[in-house]
């Protein structure tokens, strides 16, 4: 009967077991928060001689079930009263709650399980407790009010419950919000010189005063009403922080930040709050902000402010930039040595969720410092310890935004950066979906209209790009050496170790001794391309190499912008750039991280395509960018070409004749199949010569529908613009908001937050664009809806494999990407879990994922699939909790007692005596598939070399509670050797697999790895662009569909020809990716390469357009096609093709010169 059993696994199961080695005591208290524990410790020690013994413990040390069992046996079962305060409620410590509830009832122990959020009610905690509801409410009230007096009274109340005769006072009210000033404590209003300092001020003195009063009542928090603004005292900057820090006397980070802002001429006003979700606190802050009229706001509060997405927030109403600073729960030593920078909990609470308010991530200002274990309490205390240089950089960043805001538009200097990724010829200014050169010109006109000093705007996109190449601007060597003394010495040493001294830099013009930059200056606006990060020959690979620091030229460029030009802000137009991918921590950067070294504290405004949330988050978290979501290109139906139309008409005629005229129907059937075979469409539709006429017609009709329904881009988007004849009112509105948002951001105003995702996938909430992008709460992924959609897609994969092979797949590889997971809420994660026979468990109250459930085989209805996950670098960085979830699922499935034929993962585990890893990626800090360099250089003889590069790069296995990676050479190779197929999902209707290098790198790398290992497996492109109709296709079928429906489509070509050099680069991108697939997979018919050649170079008008507008694109198209010829991937019908391509290369070089 074991096959009917359903098991589950919690994320806590992956935590490291800890033995606290505590001894028993009468009173025991647990909490997630250090401020709770510090308050209880101080209260007990203040009266220890008259109180029962006590033990304190942090719940973070009791996550693993084994840790809980050890602690209960040694401590809890001997206690008289146990108090537990659980941030996140029952679901976040379910095993501990259940075990404590059982032992408390068994041994008659008084148990109080309280929610960590004082305003919440958790029925499950109440039911698991052994104290009556009134007693639980009474205990919680002490935490609600907080402070030393209430903690002392709470400890005495616990003592009384433990059998002591201690007398405990009722909770006394303490203000939920108020003003604070270092050295003075709580102050009525921060008007220095106008208000007397309170002797012995602070929350403690307020509590004493209330305690001495005959009838303590809740005072009205001191408010700013009636006070004048703080004119002439520096720019006012409120600092919002938690009241719990003040009550625990743990405010060193706030004090240090206060002083850093004050030294820069600002007037910091610290405001403590219970929570921004607390109505009393929120009202206080609203009133304070209205009165203070701040220039900026700094907040150290976690989570979002509580407003639903789309509802105006406190910060929207304030209208000034809001900076998120992190008072981290991560220990300093962990931060210092960890590539990710922050623990998963900090990432969610202090980074991801605050983005929902449109906050700008300024950085971490403190980390946890640990004290020695107190033998009397068995507890190690943790306190917030400020990181001085991080506080300084936060203050510099706030100062820079205020400088931008205060500088008149006519005097503001801006740098507009044009992306140069994917670092391929002919694609300068390439950003997915965006006409960057035209967008820059539109911005220049908008800025001029708004009073910026803009001169000599180019007349065309081509003229703008030409101006960049003619530039003579640069930074002298002597200036660079002088400026670089301000940079961290360790970073400069790393650059010199990689590239040598600045004097030997290859980019340094020997005659003039200066670093040349590709720039064009139009009055106070400088348009520029950032210098290459590394060796020009390896540009694409160097983008994502964490071990390779940037060249001196890139450091010189950043210094030139800041020091020589004195720019007030950077505007980076389109995804993605160089700066956010430089070496350093993923988040909570240090002074040695190169994104910060190059950009400094400059405000970064970053128009970013709304459908790429993962890379937008990278810019937000690594260069503090305000990411302004912009529209994807408009989509239109692909329609059919002349031959396809002819077939469609014949199919329609056949349908009319069916059942009416059998002889006519049969003649039409034969004509349809003959026509399809003549045009090549029959083969592309999967029609075999042995197929019966009805089956052949079904395939042809389905293929025509597939082509016709394909959504193609109708041109590109221009930021802040919509065509004059744009029929879509929402696109018109979005363009207007984009334009206004850029101007607002450059005025130093707050930009309202908005979600990222694919509008074409029925995400109406994405529009209008022009908002500061935020992403999903990772703790809730995959969502229940995403799981249902992912499960349906997974079953389609299984069905298609069964149909093709007559058997179930036993083992497969899934590509798992960060942006896709954010767009879909985790559908790709759900696909893999479903294939394994698992589903997530969600907390009903919060929607957060708490673990997984392994379904019984009888419920699953098929054998389990052994799933291996190849995760992208972004997924690794953004989703440590999901990595832990997948790892928990693999461990649970591997432990099942099921037949080998039903559970191949368990069978493999039994054979090897241990479970081998199932989650793989590149080493921490690296990105990509590992084949980008070899593909871009063309420096390979056999595709097995590409496969070996892919295998070597996928060098690390990931898992455990923190989703951390360890080197696992050869392990991924073993998984590929056993795989039946690769599943690569495409969810965004606005892009396909011939756009961008990643699809070729990941799919092609896998295919080439199979060749290197002498193995065969299916490669499936799973189309989930319509979530209700998932469609698995072979790679050949998927590429053929893109080529026929989009690449050679006259509508697509005409749309791109409206966009000058950027449109031509779209053709180069398509050719590059098509040939890349042919090189790596050898699954691309030469007829497709021929079709693209004929559409782009065989058509005289298109050829002339590409050559005129973008000669570098014409050259690379010819070179890639010639490469395909020489590698035997394409055998054109005309013998003159080689000569024609060589002639085009020569002509393109002449035009460029």
N, C-alpha and C positions, 0 to 999 in steps of 0.2 A: 504493500500500500504506500510505499515511500514516494512513488511517483505522483501521488495526489497531494503531497505536502507543499505548502507555500511557505517560503522563508523570507526573512527581511534582513537588511543590513543598514545600520545607521552610519552616518558620517563619523560619529564618535568612535566607531570601531577602528578607524584608521589612525587615531591619535596614539602617541607613544604612551604606554602604561607608565604610571608614576607611583612610587610608594613614598608618601609624605613622611613616613616614620614618626607619626605623632603618637603620643600616649593619651589615654582616656582623660576626660574631664566631664564635669557636671553640665556645663553649658557649652554648646557648639554653635558656631555661626559660619555660614558660607555665603559668598557673593561673587558675582562676576566683576564688580567694580572695586578698584583700589580705594576709592574715596569712602565707600561703605566700611571696608575693612580697617582703614586708617582711623575712622571715627570711632568704631567699636573698640579698637585697640587702645586709643587714648582714653576712652571712657572707663574701660576696665582697669587700666593701670593707675588711673587717678584714685581708685578706691579699692584696689586689689585686696588689701588686708581684710576687708569686711565682706568680700564677695566670694561666691563659689568659684572653683577653677573653671577656666575657659580655654577653648581652642578655636582658632580662626583658620580658614583655608580659602584659597581662591578656586573658584569653579573651573577656571581654565586648566588647573592641574588635575581635574577629576573628570576629564572627558571620556577616557577609555573605560569600558565596563570593568576591566580588571582593576583599574585604579579605584573605581567606586567600591568594588568588592573588598579590596584590601583595606580601604579606609573605614568602611562600615564595620568590618570585623575588629579592627584595632581601636576605633574611636567611637563611632556613632552608636553602636549597640550598647555601650556602657554609659551613654549620656542620659540626663534627665530631661533636658529640653534641647531641641535642635531647631535652629532658625536658618532658612535658606532663602535668599533673594535672587531670583533668576531673571536676568535680562533676556527677553525673548520668550518667557513663559514655559509652560510644561514641555512643549515639543523640543525645546533646545536642551533639555536635560531629562529626557523621558526615562531613560534607564535608571538614572539616579533617583528620580522622583518615585518610580515604582518600587525600587529596592528599599528606600527609606520608609515609604508608606508601609511596606510589609513588615519590616523589622520594628517599626514604631508600634504597630498594632500587636505584634507578637510579644513585645517586652514592655508594653505600657508606657512608652516614651511620648512625651508631648512634642508634637511636630508642627511647625508653622512653615508652610511653603508660600512665599509671597512673590508677586510679580515684580520685575525690575523696573518697569515703567509704572510709576506710582498712580497714574490716572487710569490704568488698565484694570480689568477684572478678568481673571482666568478661572473659570468654574472648575477645571480639572485640578488646579492647584488646591482650590478650596476643598474639593472632595477627597484629595489624597492626604490632606492635613488631618491631624487628630484633635486639634483645638477647635472650639466653636467659632462660628463666623464672626461674632462680635469681638472675640479675642484677636482674631487675625486682622480685622479692621483696625483695632487699637494698636497693634504692633506696626502695621503699615503706616499709620499716621505719624509715627516718629520719623520714618524715612521721608514721608511727604514733606514734613517741615524741615528736618535736617538740623545740623549744627551741633556744637559740643553739648549744650544743655539737654537737647533731646536725645542724643546718643547716650549720655549718662543716665537719663531716666529710662531709656530702653534697656540698657544693661541691668539696671536695678529691677525692672519688670521681669526680665528673663530670670534673674536670680530668685525672684519671688515664685515664679512658675517652677523653678528647680527645687523649691522647698525652703528657701531662705525667708527670713522675716523682714527683708529689705522693703522699704517704702518707696514707691515710684510715683513721681509726679505725672500728671497728664501732659500730653504734648503741648508745647507752647508754639504759637505762630511766629514764623520768621518770614520776612518779605520774600516773595517769589522773584522779584526783580528789583534792581536798584543800581545806583552809581557806585563805582569803586575807584579808589585812587591809591597807588602804591605809597606805603608809609602812613596813610591816613585811614585806610579801611573804607567802610561805607560812608559816603558823603551825600548831603542833601542835594547838591547840584554842583557840577564841576566848574565853578567860577573862581578860579584861583585869585586870591587877593580880595575877594568879596565875601567869602564864607569862612568862618573860623573853623579850623581843624577840630574834630572831635577828640577830646582826650581819651586815649584808649579806644579809639574808634574801631569799627569792624563788626562783623556779624556776631562775634562772641559777646561784645559789650552790649549789643542790641538785645541779645537773648537774656543777658543778666538783668538788664533793665526791665524786660518783660516779666522775667521770673519773679522779680521783687515787687512787681505791681500786684495789688490785691486781686484784680480780676483780669488776667492776661487776655487781650483781644488781638485780633489780627489788625495790624496797622495798615494804613494806606501807604503803599510804597512811595517814597519821596519822588515827586515828578517834576518835570521841567516847566509845567504850565506857568505862564506869567513872567518867565525870565527872558531877557533879550538874547539874541544870537551872540555867539562868542566872536564878535568882530574884533579884528586887530590882534588876535591871540594865536595866529597861525591857522592853517586849514584844519577844520575839525574832522577827525576820523574816529568814529565809535569803534570800539573793540568788543564784540559780543563773546561772552564765554559762560561756561556753566557755573551756576551757583554752587554746585557740589565741590568744585575746585576751591572756592572761597571758604566754604564751611570746613573743608579739610586742611585749610592753610597750605594749599598746594598750588599757588599762583605764580611761581617763579617765571614760567614762560610768558605770562601776561605782563608781569612787571618788566621783564627784559624787553619785550616788544614795545611797551609803553615808552621806555627810555630811548629806544632806537628811533621811533617816530618823532619823539620830542626833539632829539638832536638834529633832525632834518627840518626843523621849523614847523612841524605839524602839531596840532593840538589833540592828542589822543584822549578819548573819553571811554574808559572801560565801563561796560554795562553787563552785570551778571543777570542771568536768566535761569529759571528752572528748566525751561525747554521752549523752543520756538513753537511747539504745539500746545503749550500751556496758554490759555486765553489771557490770564492775568499778565504773564510775561510779555506776550505778544502785544497787548494793548500798551504796556509801558514803553516797549521799544518803538511802536508806531508813533506815540506821542513824542518821545525823545527825538526821533529822526525828523519829525515835522518841525520841531523847535530848533534843533541844532543845525539844520540845513548843511549836512556834511558834504565834504568833497569826495569822500569814498567811505566805504564800510569794510571793516575786517571782522570776520567771524571765525571763532574757534569751535563752534558748535557742529556736531555731527548730524548725519541724516539730512533730509530735506526739511523745509519749513512747515510742511504739512498740507499745503494747498494741493488740490488735485491738479494733474497736468492740464494746462490750458486755462486754469483759474489764476487771476492776478494775485501775486504774492506781495508780501511786505517789501521785498527788494525791488519788485517792479514799480511799486508806488514811490519808493525812495528815488529811483531814477539815476543813481550814481553807481560806479563800478563796485562790485562786492567781491572781496578777496577771501578765499577759503584758506585758512591756515590749519595745519594738522598738529594737534596735541596728541601724539601717537601713543597707542598702547603697546606698540612694538618696542622691544628692548633696543637700546642703542647699539649694542654689539651685533645684534641680528641685522639691523638696518645697515650698519657699516660694511658688513661682509656679504650681504645678500644682494644678488643682481636685481630681484624684484623691488627691493627697497622697503616694502611694507608687508605685513602679514595680511592674509585674506580678509580678516575682520576689519582692519583699518582701511583696506582698499575699498570695501563696500561702504562703510559708515562715513569715512572722511573724504572720499574721493568721488565714487560713483553717484551716490545718492545726493550729495550737495549740488551736483551738476544739474539736477532737476530744477534748481532755483536760478540757473544761469550764473553761478558763482565762478570766479576765475581762480584756478588752483595756484596759489602763491608759493606753496611748499610747506614742508614740515618745520616746526620751530622747536619741538622738544620730543624726547623719547623717554621711555621708562628706565629709571635707574633702580637697582636692587640693593637692599640693605641686608645685613646679616640676619639670620633667623633669630627671633626673640624666643629664648627657651621657655619663658613663662607662658607664652601663647602658642608656641609651635608654628609661628607664622613669619614669613619673609615679607617685609613691606616693600612696596614699589612707589616711587614718587616721580613726578614730572620734572625732568631735568632739561633746561633750555640748551639748545645747540647754538652758541653765539653767532657763528658765521651764517647759519641758516636764518636766524632772526634778522641779521643785517641785510641779507639779500631780499627778504620779504619787505623790509622797510624801503629798500632801494626801488623795488617794483611798484610799491604804492606811490612813492614819490614820483616815479616816471609817469604814471598814469595821471597824477595830478598836474604835473608839468605839461603833459599833452593837453589836458582839459583847460588849463589856464592860459596857454599860448594862443593868441589870436590866429584865426585861420590864415590870414595873409602872411603870417610869420612862421607857420608850421612847416617843418620839413619832413617829408615822408619818403620812404623807400618802398617801391612796389617790386616784389620779387616774382619772377616768372619761373615756374618749375622746369627742370631739365631732366626729369626722370620719365621714361625708363632709360635715359642716357644712351639713346640710339640715334644715329644720323637721321636727319629729317624730321625729328620729333621734338625740337625745341619748343617749349611752351605747351607740351602735351599734358593734358589732364583729362581724365575720363569724363566724357560728356560735355566738356566746356571748351568754347573757343576762347582760349586765353588771350591771344593778341587783340582780338576785337573787344574782349572784356576790359583789358587795360586801357584801350583807347576810350571806351565808354566811361571808365572811371576818371580819366584825365579831363574829359569834357564836364563831367558832373562836378568834379572838384573845382574846376575853373568857375563854373556857374555859382558855386557856393562861396566864392571869395578867396580861394587858395591861389597862390602865385604860380600859375602854370603858363608856360610859354612854348611856342613852336610845336604844337601837337602834330604828329605825323598824319599824313592823309590816308594811310592804308596800313593794314597789318603787316604787309610785306615791308613797307618803309620803316615800321617800328623795329622789326627784326634786323633789318639791314643796319639801322642806326646803332644797335647793340654791338654788332660786329666791327663797326668802324671806331669804336670808342678808344680813347687814349688815356682814360682815367686810371688811377692806380694809387697805391700807397708806397712811399719811398721806404727803402730798406732801413734807413736810420730811424725813420718815424716808427716803423714796425718794432724795431728792437727796443725803442724807448717805451712805446705803449705796452709791449708784452711784459715789461717788468711788473705790471699790475695783475697779470694772470697767475694762477696757482703754479708754483714752481714744478710740482709733480706733473702737471699736465704738459707744461712746456718741455720737460725732460722726456715725457713719453713721445711727443711729436718729434723731438730731435733723435730719439732712439730709432724711430721708424723711418724718418726721412732725412736725417742729418741736420746740420746747422742751416739756419735760414739763408745764409749766404750762398748755399749750394742748391737752393730750390730750383727745379727745372723751369718753373713758371716765372722765375725772376729774370727780367730782361737784363742781360749782362751790360749793355751799353748805358742804360739809364738807371740801373739799380733800383727798380721799383716793381711791385707786383701789379700786373695789368689786370683790369677787371672789364668784363663785358657789360657796359652800362650806357645809358642815354639819359642826359639830364635835361629836364624841361622846367626851368625855373626852380622852384623849391621841391620839385618832385623828381626823384631819381628812380628810373626803371632799370632793373639789373637782373642778371643771371648769376647765381652763386657759383664760385669756382668749383671745379671738380674736387670731390673729397679725397680721392686717391689717384692711383695711376690711371691715366686716361684710357688705356687699353682695356682696363678691367672695371670700368666705371660702374656698371650695373651690379657686379658682385661686391664692389667696395661699399656700396650704399649700406649694406646690412651686415658688415663685418665688425663685430664688437671689439675685436682685438686690434683693429687698425685705426689709430687716431687720425684725424684729418691732417692734411698738409698745412704747412705754414700759410699758404695762400688763402685758405678758408678762414683761419684765425685772423689773418691780415684784413680780410674782407669785412668781418664783423667789427674789428677795431676801426677800420676806415669809416664805416657807416656811423658808428657811435662817436668816435673821437674827431675825425676830420670833417665829416659832413655835419655831424651834430643832429642826426635825424631824431624826430620825436616818436616815430612809430614805424613798424614794418607792416606792410600789407602783402600777404602771400596769396597769390591768385591761383587757386586750383590745387587739387590733390595729385600726387603728394610730393613734398619737397625733400631737401637734404637735411635740414636742421633738426627735425624731430626724430631722425633715425641715427644721429651721431652716437658714438659710444657713451655709455653711462647707465645709470639705474633706470628701470622702467618707470618708476614714480618716486616722489620724494627724493629728488636729485640732491647730490652733494656738490661741493664746490669743485670737485674734480670731474664732474660730468660735462661732456663737451656741448650738449645743447645749450646749457646755461653759459658756458665759457664763450661761445660764439655770439649768442644773442644778447647776453647780459640781461639787464632788467627791462629792456625795451618792450613796450606794449606790442603784441602781435595780433593783428586782425587777419583772419584766415577764411575767406570764402571757400566753402568745401561742399562737394556734391552730397546731397542729403541722404543718398542711398549707400554711403560708405561709412557707417558708424565706427567701425573698428579703427580705421586710420585717422578719422577725425579725433577719436579719443586719444590716440597717440600724440597728436599735436596739442590737445588740451592739457595733457598731463605731463608733457616733457618740455614744452616751450611756453606754457601758460597762455595758449592761444584762445582768443574769442572766435569760435568757429561759426561762421555765418552760413547756414545751410542754403545751398542754391538748387534750383530745379535741375533734374535730369533733362536731356533733350526730349522734345515731344515725340511720341510714338505714333506710328501709322501702320495700317495693315500692309503686309508685303505684296499682296495681290499675286498675280500670275503673269508670266511672260507669254509671248505669242504661242509658242509650242505647248505650254502648259494650258493656256486658254483653250486651244484647239482640243486637247484631250478632255478637258472639263466639259466642253460642249458635247463631245461624243459620249461621255459617261452619262450626262443628263439625257441625251437622246436614247441611250440604252435603257435607262430607268423608265422612260415613258413607253418604250416598246415592250418591256418585260411584262408578260401576261396578256399582251394584245396581239403581237405578231412575232411568233417564235422564230421564223426564218430571218426576219429583219434583226431581231435581237441577237441571233447567233452571228450574223454577218458583222454587226456592230462590235460584238465582243472580240471577234478576230481582228477587226480593224484597230480597235483600241490597243490590244496587246502588241500588234505589229508596229503601230505608231510609237508606242512607249519604248519598244525595243530599239527602234531606229534612232530615236532621240537620246537614248541612254537612260531615260527616266525609269524604265522597267527595272534595271539593275539597281538603281538608287532606291527604288521602292521595295527592294527585297524580293522581286518576282523571280522565281526559279523557272527554268525551262520545263521542269516536270510538273509545275503547278497546274491544276485544273483551271479552266477559264474563269469559273466563279471566284476562286481563291485569288487568281491574278488580278481580276477586276477589283476585288475588295482591297487588295494591297495598293493598287494604283489610285483608287479613290481616296483611301486613307492618306496616302502620301501627298496628293494634291491638296487635301484639306489641311494637312500639317503645314505645307508651304504657305498656303493662302492665309492661314491664321497667325503666322509668325509676325511678331511686332518688331518693326525696324525703326531706327532713329530717322526722323525727318530733319536732318541737319544737326546742329549743335546748339547748346544754350549759350547766350551771351549774358553775363552777369548784370542783373538790374534792368534787363531789356526783354520786351516781348514784341513779336512782329506786329506791325500796324494792323494786320488783318487777323490777329490771334482771336479765334472764336471762344476759347476757354476763359471764362471770367476769373477762375481761380488762378490760372497761370498769369493773367494780367495783374491780378492783385499781388501775387507772389513776387513778380518782377519789381513792382513799385516798393514793396516792403524790403526786398533785397537792397535796393538803392538807398532807401532811407536808413536801413540798419547799418550800412557801411559808414554813412555820414555821422550817425549817432555814435557809433563806436569810436570814430576818430575825434568826436567831440568829448570823449571821456564819459559817455553815458552808459548806463546799464542796458544791455540787450536782453530782451525777454527770451527765456529758454523755450525750446521746441524739440520734439522727438525726431530721431533719425530713422530712416527706413526707406523702403521702396514704394513710392506712391502708386505705381502701376500694379501693385499686389494688393489692391483694395485697402490701402492704408490711408484713408482720407484724413486721419489726424496729423499726417506729416505736413499737410498744406494748411496755411500758406508757408512758404519758405521764408528765409531772411531772419530766422531765429537762431539763437545760440544752441547748438546741438547738444542733446543729452542722449544717453544710452539706457539700456534696460538694467534693472536690479539683478545682478548675477545670482543672488541668493534664491531667486524664484524660477530659475531656468533648469530644465525645460518647463514651460508652463503647461497646465493641463491641456489647453487647446493645441499647443505645439506638440505635445505627446500624441494626441489623437491623429494629427496630420502626419507626424513622422511615422507613426505606426502603420498608417495606411500606405505611405510611400514604401516602407520597408517590405510590406506584404506584396507590393507590386514587383519589387526586385526579386523576391523569392519566387513569385509566380512566373515571371519572365525567365528566370534561370531554369526552373523546372520544365517549362515549355521547350526551352532550347536543348536541355541536356537530359531530360527524363529522370532527374534525381535532385535531391535537395543540395543546396550549397552547404559545405561543411565549414569553410573558413573564408573570410574576406577581409579586405582592408577598406577603411573609410577615411577619406580626407575630411578633416575637421578644421574649419576656418573661423577666425574671430568675428569678422564683419558679418558673414552669413549667419552665424549663431545669434548675433545681436539683431539682425533684421527680422529673423523668424521666431525669436523667442526660444530658440534651442531645438528646432525641428530635426537638425542633423544629429544632435546628441540623442534625441528620442528614437531616431531610426536605428542607431546601433543598439541602444538598450532594448528596443523591441525585438530586434533580431536575436539577441541573447536570451530573450524570454523574461525581460525585467521591465518594471515600470517604477517611476519615482513615487516617493511618498511625500505628501505635502502637508504642511501645517494648515489646518482648516481656518485658523484665525488670521494668519498673515500671508498665506500662499507660498511661503518659503519651502524649498525642498529640504527635507530632513534626512532622507535615506532612500533606499530602494527596496522593492519587493520582488522576489524571484517567483515567477508564476509557476504553478504546477504544469507538467507536460500535458496533462489532460486538458487543462484550460488553454494552453498554447496551441495545441492541435497540430504540431509539427516538431521535428527535432530543433534543438537550439543551434545557432550558428556561432562559431568561435570568431569573435570580432576583434580585429586589431585596429587601433586608431592612430593615424598619422596626423599629428596636430601641427598647426602653423605656429609661427613665433608669436603672433598676436594672440592666438587662443591661449597659448601657454602663459602669456603675461596677464591676460584679463580674466581668466577663468580657473584659478587654482582650486576653487571649490568644486567645479564640475569635473576637473581631473580627479579629485578625490572621490567624487560620486561614481565615476566610471570605474575607478580602481576598486571601490567597494563592491560594485556589481560583478566585476570579473572574479574577485576573490570569493564572493558568495556562490556564483555559478560553478566555479572550480571545485568547491567543497561539496557539491551535491552528490548524493549516491544514486547515480542514474546510469543506464546502460551506455556503453561507449558509442553506439550508433545514435543515441538520442542527445548526447552531451559531449561533443568532441573536445571541449575545453577541459572538462573533468577527466576525460580519458587521457589527454596529454599530461595533465597534472599528476595523475596516478602513475603514469609511465615514467615520468621524470622525477617523481618524488617531491616536487615543489611546483608552484605556479610560476611560470616565466612571465615577464612583463607583457602588457598588452597596449600600452600607450607610449608612443615614440615621437620624437621631434629632434630638432637641431639642438646644439648646446645652448645653455642659458645666454640670452643676449643676442643670439644670431637669428636671422630671419631667412625665409626663402626655402627652396627645395635642395639647394646645393649644386644645381646644374646651371645656374644663370650665367656664370662666368664662361664655362666651356661652350655653351650655346651661343653667347654673344660674340665670342672670339672666333668661333668656327674651327678651333684648333683641336680637332679630333678626326680619327680615321675610321673608327668603327663605333657604332652606337653603344656597344658594350662599355666603352669608356665613359659615356654619359651615365649609364646605369651604375657603374662603380662609383661615380661622383655622388649620385643620389644616395646610394647605400652608405657611403662613408660619412655623408653629412648628417644622416639620420642616426646620430651616434648616441643619443641619450634616451633612457627610459624614464617615464614620469609617473608619479603616484604618491601615495601616502596622504596624510591629513593636510599637508600644506601644498600638495601638488608639485613637489620638488623633483628635480631631475638628477639622475646619476648616470655616469658613463656606462654604456652597455654595448661595447663593440661586438658586432656580429649578431646581436639578438634580433634586430629588425630584419636582417637578411634571412634568418630562419623563418620568420613569420611570412615573408613574401614567398619563400620557397614552397610553403604549404597552402598559399591562398588560391582560391578558385576564381576570385574576381576582385576588382577594385570598384568602389562606388564613389563617384565624384559628383556632388550635387550642384545644380545651378538653380538658384531661387529667384533671381532678379530679372524681371522681364526687360529691364533697360540695358542689360549687357549680355554678351554671349562669350563663348570660349575662344573666339578669335580677337578678343579685346583684352589687352594686358598680358603680361608675361607669366603670371602665376599659373594659369590653367595649363599652359604648355609645360612649364617646369614641373608641376606636380604629376600630371597625367603622363607626360613624356618621360619623366624620370622613372616612374613606376614601370612603364612599358620597357624602357631600356634596361632597367634592373632585371626584369624577367629574362631578357635576352642574355644578360651577363650571367645569369644563373642557369640558363638552358631550360627555362620553364615556360609554360603557356598558361594564361589565365584570361578571363574576359575583362574588358575595360568598359564599365557602364557609366554613362553620363545620365544622371537622374534629373529629369526636368520637373521641377516643382514650382515653376513660375505661376501655374494655376494650382493652388494648394488642393483643390478638390479633384484634380485630374492629374496625379503624378504619372510620369511617363519615362520608364527606363529605355535608353537607346544605346546601341553600341557606339563606340567612338566614331567609327566610319560614318554611321548613319547621322550622328549628331553634327559632325563637321560638314557633311554633305548638305544637310538641311540649312546650316548657317550660310554656306557658300551660295546655294541656289536661291534661298529666300532673301538674303541680305547683301552679301558681298558683291554679287554681280547684278543686283537689282537696279534697274534704271532709276527708280525713285530714290534709293539710298545714294547712288552716285550723284544725282542732281542735287540732293540735299547737302552733301558735303562740298560740292563745288560752289555753294554760296558762301563758303567760309575760308576762301583763300588758302594761305599756307597751312592753316590748321586742318582744313578739310583734306588737303593732300596728304598730311601726315596720317590721317585715318586710313588711307589706302595703303601707305607703307606699313602701318601696324598690322593690317589684315594680311598682307602678303608675308610679313615676317612670321606671324603666328601660324599661318597655314603651312609654310615650309618647315617651321619648327616642329609641327606635329608630324609631318611626313618624315623628317629626319629621325625623330625619336621613336616613332611607333611603327613606321613602314606600313601603316594601315590606311593611308590617304591615296585614293586613286589619282593617277596623273591627270585624268580628265578635269579634275577640280582645279589643279594648278593651271592647266590650259585655259579654263574658263575665266579665271581671274586675270591671267595675262591678257586675254582678248578684251576683257572689259576695261582694263586700265591702260594698257599700252597698245592694244590692237585698234582701239577707237581713237581716231586722230584728234578729236576735240578733247577727250579726257587726257590723252598723252600730253598735248600741248599745255593744258591747264596745269598739270603736275610739274612739268618742266619749267613753266613760267613762274608759278607761285612758290614752288618749293623744290629747287633743283637737287637738294640733298636727298629729298624723299624719292625723286625720280632715280637717282643713282642707287640708293639702297634697294629699291624695288627691283631694278635690273640686276644688281649683284645677287640678291637672294634667289631670283629666278634662275640665274646662271648657275648658282650653287646647286640648286635642285637638279638642274640638267647634269652637272658634272658628277653628282652622287648617284645618278641613275634613278632618280625619283620621278622623273617626268620625261616622256619621249614624245615631243611635239611632232605634229604631222609635217611641218615645214622645216626643211634643212637650214633655212636662213635665220632661224631664231637666234642662234648663238651670235651671229654677226650683228643682227639687229640690236641685241642687248648690249654688246660691246660698244656699238656706235652710240647708244643712248647714254652709257656711262661717260664716254668721252664728251658728248654734247652737254651733259649735266655739269661736268667739271668746268667746261667753258663758260656756261651761264653763271655758275657760282663765282668764277673768277672775275 
